[in-house]
């Protein structure tokens, strides 16, 4: 069995993961696209040394900020980590908010053809005259599996699935299956923390304030002095805004405020992503780890 705890930033995934790991003899596999970078500790919410001493953590500090890293590489290393955890007789607990990485592990990724503006414009015109439901019915005839995952009123995703079929002649569900590789040999129980934004925002603000108190600005200065200032990694939430402060473009209060705003916007996108993810439990309030542990046992 594999347990996955997913959700937006500041929703308490790490705390719940640690609590379950201690109750279930677990090891944590971190599913975070920024925590793979060495030296990016405070701003990514990377588990502290004290937290890591409570149970074994995997897939942290894999590369320097200037090195490329992607979802497929994470998924390959995650499979290796999961296999090792099972061989040790422990419970793997995936914890994180990078939905693309989790999807790469669970269902695989494929190289979709690039968007075709002409096809999209045609679909938009058809939706305006016939309704989005007509496009969705067409998709049901071509790819019922994809249509079942897409709401009938979702023009963007319906159009994309039709677009891929028109470009390749192969249903997008089949392309995903071909790219997925061998299925995971373990059952996966997914918990998604799906708190409303009005509850998340104060948690995000408090989290940013704690990061600043823990030395986030000094961390950014150190990374920039090491030559990583222009890397893609240093354009991440908080790192970008504090970098702009160091460049004299923002005052420190402005940088902190913009970090909070940008993080809230990111949490909104994460919630949208995870609404499309299948879940065994979708929690709108913090779950009780004792109850969850009893259920899993």
KAUR-V324406 format. One line per field, one symbol per residue. psi: psi as a letter, one per 40 degrees, with the letter a starting at -180 (. if undefined). burial: I if it has 16 or more other C-alpha atoms within 10 Angstrom, else O. A space follows every 50 residues. Layout:
psi->???
burial->???
This chain:
psi->ihhhhiiiieefdddddddddddefiihhhghedeehiegddeefhhidd ddedihiififdiideiiiidddddddddddddddddefihhhhhiegdd ddddddeiiigiiiihdddddddddddddeidddddddddddgdddddeh idegddddddddddddddehidddddddedaiiheiihhhhhhgiidddd dddddddddddddefddddddddddeeedeiddeeihdddddddddeedi iddddddddddddddddddddddedehhidhhheihihdddddddd.
burial->OIIIIIIIIIIIIIOIIIIIIOIIOIIIIIIIIIIIIOIIIIIIIIIOOO OOOOIOIIIIIOOOIIOOIOIIOIIOIIIOIIOOIIOOOIIIIIIIIIII IIIIIIIIIOOOOOOOOOIIOOIIOOIOOOIIIOIIOOIIOIIIOIIOOI OIOOIOIIIIIIIIIOOOOOIIOOIIOOOIOOOOOOOIIIIIIIIOIOOI IOIIIOIIOOIIOOOIIOIIIOIIOOOIIOOOIIOIIIIIIIIIIIOOOI OIOOIIIIIIIIIIOOIIOIIOIIOOOOIOOIOOOOOOIOOOOOOOO
